[in-house]
Structures are given as structure tokens and as C-alpha cells.
Amino acid sequence: MRILFVEDDARTADYVKRGLTEAGHVADVIADGRDALVHGMAERFDVMVVDRMLPGLDGLSLVKAFRASGNTTPVLFLTAVGGVDDRVDGLEAGGDDYLVKPFAFSELLARLNALARRPPPTTEKTKLQVADLEIDLIRHSCRRGTMAIDLLPREFALLTYLMQNENRVLTRTMLLERVWDFHFDPQTSVVETHISRLRAKIDKPFAKPLLHTIRSTGYSLHA
């Protein structure tokens, strides 16, 4: 594990660096907040350990700057500032964990290992596209080519599920469960009716159909 350790107290820095090295990790120790910002932007680290009280740039501002730049490296605040409000400020600034001095090195190491095991954050898609058909999940808007398409809420949910499963065949049962939250067959033509309405909006005005019926199986959205 490669660790950026931002600490201006030399004794604490030496103690922690020695312990991390003995545990098989690599620690880059920097005493100034501004220098740490430059170093953290230029290099890749598995975790960062940051003191609150730093020269040049304080720890809260440092972490806020990392997060504003898109840096998602896990951060543990290691500091003597340990009030409830202080811990809240640290976590809201973008910290992932908070450990108050004095501390046991074994606990610090355990917390760093836990942070390193966390899966990296994923960027959730806000737009889906199949050929020239596109939906915006935030705005709840739909268009095909240059033409805006007005969809009712259930039609939008149905199209979203179809687009999320592009090229897959989705059965009637799958659509009932995922779009209508029915875990039984209501013995109605609700799926067929909505498919027909959706097809009239996203396919009929255009030369190339995207929504296909797979005989005796279900439906599939693909170019």
C-alpha cells in the first residue's frame, strides 16, 4: 500500500513512517499542506493520512481541494482536534475516517487497511443511448435524433430498463417485476399495451426500428 502521510510533527511522522515501513507499506511524508496538494495531484496513492493543523494549507482545505479536483483517494484524518463538531467537519470536508491523537498504531494500521479494501467509487450513468435514441435520467427527457419525445412516467421507466439491457431479450415476467413491481401475473395486457405505446413514440416516426418483439419470448431494444 502506498500512503501519503501529511504531518508537520516530526516525531509523529517518524513513528508512523517507521511502523508503516515495518508493515510492508510505502509512506511519502510531507509536512506542508500546499506541498501535499501538489504531490497528491501528481502521484497516485492508495490512502492518505492528513493532520488537521498544517502549515501552508490546513487539512480541511487540503482534502476539500482534492475532492474538488475529482481525487477520490480515501482519506483518514489523524489529528489532536477531536470534538464531535471537529469530526463532523472532517467527514463533511471529504474525509473517510477520523482518528484522534494520541492513538494506537495498530488501530491506525487496521483503519488504513479497511480503507484500502473499499471498492473504488463508481460513476453512475445519467444518460443512456442506443443508436440515435437517448434518455437523460436526471431530466427525465427523451429524444431520438433531433426530435424530443414526450414519455409518461411508466413509459420512461420501461424504456430505461430496456436501454439498460440493450441487446438482451427481456421476458414479460421480467418487465412486470422490474417496471411494475409485480411478482405475480396480473392477467392483464399492461406490458403489451405499454410496449405498443412506446413503439409508437420511439419507432413509428423513424425509418429504423429499435424495439423488437421476440416471438414467444419477450422484447429487445437494439439497433
Secondary structure, DSSP 8 states (H G I E B T S, - for coil): -EEEEE---HHHHHHHHHHHHHTT-EEEEE--HHHHHHHHHHS--SEEEE-SS-SSS-HHHHHHHHHHTT----EEEEES---HHHHHHHHHTT-SEEEESS--HHHHHHHHHHHHHS-------SEEEETTEEEETTTTEEEETTEEE---HHHHHHHHHHHHTTT--EEHHHHHHHHS--SS--SS-HHHHHHHHHHHHHTTTSSS--EEEETTTEEEE--
